[in-house]
Amino acid sequence: MKKQRLDKFIANQTLLSRSIVRTGILRGNATVNGEVVRSIGEIIDADSDVITYEGSDIGFKEYVYILMNKPKGVLSAATDKSRETVVDLVPSHIKRPNLAPVGRLDKDTTGLLLITDDGVFAHNCISPKKAISKSYIATLDGDINDDMIFAFEQGVVLADGTKCRPAKLERIGENVARIIITEGKYHQIKRMFGTVGLGVNDLRREAIGGLHLPDGLNEGECIEMTKEQLEIAILNKNE
Ligand code: URA
């Protein structure tokens, strides 16, 4: 199945156009098993041959898994007619067709966001059945108190009557709280704080299960991970 033309393979893996890749191959920018190959129609075996292009390994990957520190002002969507999306921020060397965010963060929310083209993985991460925890740091327009902590523990009822699962609320500073939920309703955290009369001025997701936003990953930056690394990290401490 994985036998195909070198130019097609590199173009698919890198999202560069076939004509750019062909020029690159003719210039000697591609190697197959360590040897420079200048024949654009070379047939390669994507399962067993080691291919590089412009010095980067272009190994066959069925899916890609990207961890992003989402910045403010960017839409959690694959595409949009006029607004910048999180997928627009993915660097070209890891970009692929069909990438989409795993769940959504609001436009003004920052922090940990996964992006993948593996729909099954994405579904499992956000499925309410899996109850994977999501931890956020919220800066509020007032302070939390013990009654609110208790109400969140019991599961608050949103203004439209929706009952939320029990959530863990912790005061970590003046007007700053950590909140851990195991579901992902629309604007959930803002609506939950709304039920106790508090507004959310700033919201950052710091963790999904045991997977934390890595230190040093600035807003707008991404790293590629394997599915196994993500699954281990997420399930490791699903508090
Ligand atoms: N809850 C919200 O209100 N917004 C988010 O972006 C995520 C959770």
Boltz pocket constraint, residues with backbone or C-beta under 6 A from the ligand:
constraints:
  - pocket:
      binder: B
      contacts: [[A, 104], [A, 105], [A, 106], [A, 107], [A, 109], [A, 185], [A, 186], [A, 187], [A, 188], [A, 189], [A, 190], [A, 191], [A, 203]]
      max_distance: 6.0
